[in-house]
Amino acid sequence: MKRVMIRYTVKADRAAENESYITKVFEQLHREKPDGLRYASFKLEDGVSFVHLVSVEGADGHDPLPELPAFRAFVADIGDRCAEPPVAVDLREVGSYAFFGA
């Protein structure tokens, strides 16, 4: 199992575009329901910072997210949209309650 948090800041004039890409990713996830993945995205109070939480829970460690066309479109020009580039941090759970499921 792998859990990662990604945080980045987009340029103010690109925030709505970024959010639209994220929405399309979730639309595809809801349609296709890939196994072994839990994924959440949040926009912070400043309106331009985003945090994504990814939990890859399949026994084989396979992450289906990068295979989704909507996700590939989202990350294709992320560097151009960002004021601060994405930083990924591996998360090691100390404890949780009903957050990632059983």
Residue, then its C-alpha position, 0 to 999 in steps of 0.5 A: m500500500k502506498r499513500v502520497m500527498i501532492r501539493y502545488t500552487v497554480k497561477a491565479d488565472r489558471a485556477a478554474e482551468n485546473e479545477s476543471y481538469i480535476t473534475k474531469v478526472f473524478e468524472q472518469l473515476h466515477r464511471e470506471k471505478p478502478d480497483g485499488l485506488r482511493y483519491a481525493s483532491f482539495k482546493l485550499e482557502d487561498g483558491v490557488s493551492f491544491v492538495h491531492l491524497v492518493s492511496v494505492e491499495g492493490a496487492d500488486g501496488h499497481d496505480p491505475l490513475p496515470e492510465l486514465p486519459a482524463f488524468r493524463a490530460f490533467v498532468a500534461d501541462i501542469g507545469d505551465r499552470c503552476a506558480e509552485p510546482p507539485v511536490a509529492v510526499d510519501l505518507r506513513e500512517v500513524g493512525s486514522y479513523a474511517f479515512f481510507g476504509a478497511 
